[in-house]
Amino acid sequence: SPWRWCAGSCMASAARKRARTGGGGEEDEEPVPVADGFEAPLFGARVVGQVSTLTLEGEDGPLSLCQDGVASDHAGAWYVATKDSLLHVSAAGRVRRVAALPASDDYYYTAAASPDGSALFVADHENHKIRRVEVATGAVTTVAGSGAEGSADGVGDAAQFSHPATVAVSPDGSTLLVRTGATTLRQVCVAAPPPPPSFAPIVVPPSTLVADLKKTRGDASLPHGPVTFIVGKEEQRIEHVSKNNLCA
């Protein structure tokens, strides 16, 4: 009946309000902030230790993920690396595809975001490579790894990995730490430090003191009559100053 529909609608609205504010029905209770767009009709106030399931919504509706690796985007949402894609999952469960990755039959990718969120670094377990994904464009490039399994150190494709499994980024974004196998850790430089500042050499010319003193003798053709000066508030007297010096 219309009455039953109204009652159900009002109850649902009240439940959503309690979920967003953390209230138990009292109008004067303080609201509890939650992520924008997040709906938690079953839990109300969020507390430490609370576990809830995030319902995922893609462009075509609800979806589920296969085996995957998860990383923070440092802005309140998440990146999920699957067997063939890198996805972005918002706090509300909205999923969008960031980049396509080479399909893997047996292993999923793991990823870590750069501190500024502009790039993700992906451990390609099956192809023995470390890849970089540009968040803005989805472009995928290889940072290091020849593609052949091994343990050689080197630069770019001169280096080798043996099934890189996990990856982490240093706080300054300059270095990756990659775990390969059960006991091996590899470091990968992804941002070279700036070169030291260069300074133009300071050239100290040879002293011209003697030549300068000779110039103070003035012109010998000028009269040599001495002059007396009264200097400063204390009227200090400086006497017998040659006119030659004054005209030099």
C-alpha positions as CSV (number, residue, x, y, z in Angstrom):
1,S,0.0,0.0,0.0
2,P,1.1,3.6,-0.3
3,W,1.4,3.8,3.5
4,R,3.7,0.9,3.6
5,W,5.9,2.3,0.8
6,C,6.2,5.6,2.6
7,A,7.1,3.9,5.9
8,G,9.8,1.8,4.2
9,S,11.2,4.8,2.4
10,C,11.3,6.9,5.5
11,M,13.0,4.1,7.5
12,A,15.6,3.7,4.7
13,S,16.3,7.4,4.7
14,A,16.7,7.4,8.5
15,A,19.1,4.5,8.3
16,R,21.2,6.3,5.7
17,K,21.3,9.4,7.9
18,R,22.4,7.4,10.9
19,A,25.1,5.7,8.7
20,R,26.5,9.1,7.6
21,T,26.3,10.8,11.0
22,G,27.0,8.0,13.3
23,G,23.8,8.8,15.2
24,G,21.5,6.4,17.0
25,G,18.5,8.5,16.2
26,E,19.2,11.6,18.4
27,E,19.2,14.8,16.4
28,D,21.8,16.5,18.6
29,E,24.5,13.9,18.3
30,E,27.8,14.9,16.8
31,P,28.3,13.7,13.1
32,V,31.1,11.2,12.4
33,P,33.0,12.1,9.2
34,V,33.1,9.4,6.5
35,A,34.6,9.3,3.0
36,D,32.7,11.3,0.4
37,G,30.1,9.1,-1.3
38,F,30.5,6.2,1.2
39,E,27.4,4.4,2.2
40,A,27.4,2.2,5.4
41,P,23.8,1.6,6.3
42,L,24.6,-1.5,8.5
43,F,27.4,0.0,10.6
44,G,26.6,3.5,11.6
45,A,29.6,5.0,13.5
46,R,32.9,3.8,12.3
47,V,35.2,2.4,15.1
48,V,38.7,0.9,15.3
49,G,38.6,-2.7,14.3
50,Q,35.4,-2.4,12.3
51,V,35.3,-4.5,9.2
52,S,33.0,-3.9,6.2
53,T,32.8,-5.2,2.7
54,L,33.2,-2.6,-0.1
55,T,30.7,-3.2,-2.9
56,L,32.5,-2.5,-6.2
57,E,30.8,-0.7,-9.0
58,G,32.3,-0.5,-12.5
59,E,31.1,1.1,-15.7
60,D,28.9,-1.9,-16.3
61,G,27.6,-2.3,-12.8
62,P,28.7,-4.5,-9.8
63,L,31.9,-6.5,-10.3
64,S,34.3,-8.7,-8.4
65,L,38.1,-8.9,-8.7
66,C,40.3,-11.9,-9.2
67,Q,43.5,-12.5,-7.2
68,D,45.1,-9.0,-6.8
69,G,47.6,-6.7,-5.1
70,V,46.5,-3.5,-3.4
71,A,48.2,-0.2,-2.7
72,S,47.2,3.2,-1.4
73,D,47.0,6.2,-3.8
74,H,47.9,8.5,-0.9
75,A,44.7,10.5,-1.4
76,G,42.1,8.3,0.3
77,A,41.5,5.7,-2.4
78,W,43.3,2.6,-3.7
79,Y,45.0,1.0,-6.6
80,V,44.3,-2.7,-7.4
81,A,46.7,-4.7,-9.6
82,T,45.1,-7.8,-11.1
83,K,46.4,-10.3,-13.6
84,D,46.0,-8.0,-16.6
85,S,45.0,-4.5,-15.4
86,L,45.8,-1.7,-12.9
87,L,42.6,-0.4,-11.4
88,H,41.7,2.6,-9.3
89,V,39.1,2.0,-6.6
90,S,37.5,5.1,-4.9
91,A,36.4,5.1,-1.2
92,A,32.8,4.6,-2.5
93,G,33.8,1.5,-4.5
94,R,33.8,3.0,-7.9
95,V,36.3,1.2,-10.2
96,R,38.1,2.6,-13.2
97,R,40.8,1.1,-15.3
98,V,44.1,3.0,-15.2
99,A,46.2,0.9,-17.5
100,A,46.4,-2.5,-19.2
101,L,49.2,-4.8,-18.2
102,P,50.6,-7.8,-20.1
103,A,48.3,-10.7,-19.3
104,S,49.6,-13.2,-16.7
105,D,48.2,-16.7,-16.4
106,D,49.5,-17.7,-13.0
107,Y,50.5,-14.6,-11.1
108,Y,49.0,-11.2,-10.3
109,Y,50.9,-7.9,-10.2
110,T,51.8,-5.9,-7.1
111,A,52.1,-2.1,-7.2
112,A,53.2,0.9,-5.1
113,A,52.4,4.6,-5.8
114,S,55.0,7.3,-5.9
115,P,54.7,9.8,-3.0
116,D,53.2,12.5,-5.3
117,G,50.7,10.0,-6.8
118,S,51.7,10.7,-10.4
119,A,53.1,7.2,-11.1
120,L,52.8,3.6,-10.0
121,F,55.6,1.0,-9.9
122,V,54.6,-2.5,-10.7
123,A,56.4,-5.8,-10.1
124,D,55.9,-8.0,-13.1
125,H,56.4,-11.4,-11.6
126,E,56.1,-13.5,-14.7
127,N,58.1,-11.3,-17.0
128,H,60.9,-10.5,-14.5
129,K,60.6,-6.7,-14.9
130,I,59.8,-3.6,-12.9
131,R,57.3,-1.3,-14.8
132,R,56.2,2.3,-14.4
133,V,52.6,3.4,-15.1
134,E,51.8,7.1,-15.6
135,V,48.5,7.7,-13.8
136,A,47.5,10.6,-16.0
137,T,47.9,8.8,-19.3
138,G,48.0,5.0,-18.5
139,A,51.3,4.7,-20.4
140,V,53.4,1.7,-19.3
141,T,57.2,1.7,-19.5
142,T,59.9,-0.7,-18.2
143,V,62.1,0.8,-15.5
144,A,64.5,-2.2,-15.2
145,G,64.8,-5.8,-16.1
146,S,65.8,-7.6,-19.3
147,G,63.0,-10.0,-19.3
148,A,65.3,-12.9,-18.7
149,E,65.4,-14.6,-15.3
150,G,68.5,-13.8,-13.3
151,S,70.2,-11.8,-10.6
152,A,72.6,-9.5,-12.4
153,D,72.9,-5.9,-11.2
154,G,72.9,-3.2,-13.9
155,V,71.1,-0.2,-15.4
156,G,67.8,-0.6,-17.1
157,D,67.6,-3.7,-19.3
158,A,71.1,-4.7,-18.3
159,A,69.7,-5.8,-14.9
160,Q,67.9,-9.0,-14.3
161,F,65.2,-10.2,-11.8
162,S,64.0,-13.5,-10.8
163,H,60.2,-13.3,-10.3
164,P,59.9,-9.9,-8.5
165,A,57.1,-10.4,-6.0
166,T,56.6,-7.2,-4.1
167,V,57.6,-3.6,-4.5
168,A,57.8,-0.6,-2.1
169,V,58.7,3.1,-2.7
170,S,61.0,5.1,-0.5
171,P,59.5,8.2,1.2
172,D,61.3,10.6,-1.2
173,G,60.3,8.6,-4.2
174,S,63.9,8.0,-5.4
175,T,64.3,4.3,-4.7
176,L,62.3,1.1,-5.0
177,L,62.8,-1.9,-2.8
178,V,61.9,-5.2,-4.6
179,R,61.6,-8.6,-3.1
180,T,62.6,-11.5,-5.4
181,G,62.4,-15.1,-4.2
182,A,62.2,-15.7,-0.5
183,T,65.4,-14.0,0.7
184,T,66.6,-11.4,-1.8
185,L,66.0,-7.7,-1.8
186,R,66.9,-5.5,-4.7
187,Q,67.1,-1.7,-4.8
188,V,66.1,0.2,-8.0
189,C,66.9,3.9,-8.5
190,V,63.9,5.6,-10.2
191,A,64.8,9.2,-9.6
192,A,68.4,10.3,-9.9
193,P,69.5,12.8,-7.3
194,P,70.1,16.4,-8.6
195,P,73.7,17.2,-9.5
196,P,75.7,19.2,-7.1
197,P,75.6,23.0,-7.7
198,S,78.3,24.3,-9.9
199,F,80.1,27.5,-9.1
200,A,82.2,29.7,-11.4
201,P,85.8,29.8,-10.3
202,I,86.8,32.9,-8.3
203,V,89.7,34.6,-9.9
204,V,91.8,36.7,-7.6
205,P,93.8,39.3,-9.6
206,P,97.3,40.1,-8.6
207,S,97.7,42.8,-6.1
208,T,98.0,46.4,-7.5
209,L,98.7,48.0,-4.1
210,V,102.1,49.3,-5.0
211,A,100.9,50.8,-8.3
212,D,97.9,52.4,-6.5
213,L,100.1,54.0,-3.9
214,K,102.3,55.5,-6.6
215,K,99.2,57.1,-8.1
216,T,98.4,58.9,-4.8
217,R,101.5,60.9,-5.2
218,G,99.6,63.1,-7.7
219,D,100.9,65.3,-10.4
220,A,104.3,66.7,-9.7
221,S,103.4,69.8,-11.6
222,L,100.8,70.9,-9.0
223,P,101.8,73.2,-6.1
224,H,102.8,71.5,-2.9
225,G,101.1,73.8,-0.5
226,P,99.9,71.9,2.6
227,V,96.2,72.0,3.5
228,T,94.6,71.5,7.0
229,F,91.2,69.6,7.4
230,I,88.8,69.8,10.3
231,V,87.1,66.3,10.4
232,G,84.0,65.1,12.3
233,K,82.1,66.4,15.3
234,E,85.2,66.3,17.4
235,E,86.9,68.6,14.9
236,Q,89.9,66.4,14.5
237,R,92.6,68.2,12.7
238,I,94.4,66.6,9.7
239,E,97.3,68.9,8.8
240,H,100.0,69.1,6.1
241,V,98.0,67.3,3.5
242,S,99.7,67.8,0.1
243,K,97.6,69.2,-2.7
244,N,99.1,66.5,-4.9
245,N,97.2,63.8,-3.0
246,L,93.9,65.8,-3.2
247,C,94.2,66.0,-7.0
248,A,95.3,62.4,-7.6
